[in-house]
């Protein structure tokens, strides 16, 4: 899988989690190790961080002052 595809898959999974849990808020580590544990693709914290950065840049999610991500 190409990195662009992987980041898209990670982004989709994160947005899907937020759709199902709209009041959720978590750090990149929690998202990587808890939210994405059952995904079919291998990933690491750096890849999840890149996906989160893209979601923030596109205004799809927000980042709090304590570095937690939320809708």
Secondary structure, 3 states (H helix, E strand, C coil): CCHHHHHHHHHHHHHHHHHHCCCCEECHHHHHHHHCCCCCCCCCHHHHHHHHHHHHHCCCCEECCCCCEEC
